[in-house]
Amino acid sequence: MRFLTTFKKTKECSFESWLKLVDDLKPHMQKNGLKLIVATETEDGTRIYDIAEAETMEGVEAFMSDPEVIRMRQEAGVDTDSQEVINAVSEYHIFQN
């Protein structure tokens, strides 16, 4: 299943530092059957939107409730309480310019 999500972040959390966080979280993501497909930051730098893929909803729930994942995300400047699944996504295309 694929889904579009968003969350708020602090100004101190740059997009580049968030990408490093994603790299640091890869073992947790792999363990729970998750992968990110694409991510973007709003122009004002307060929010990130991403399209992710999960093998199961249980994997998503396990990842999001893992105390280590929560700690890592909060320390990086992610407002974990603002995490929101906007909608399921069936098809997408990434344009190469």
Secondary structure, DSSP 8 states (H G I E B T S, - for coil): -EEEEEEEE-TTS-HHHHHHHHHHHHHHHHHTTEEEEEEEE-TTSSEEEEEEEES-HHHHHHHHH-HHHHHHHHHHTEEEEEEEEEEEE--------
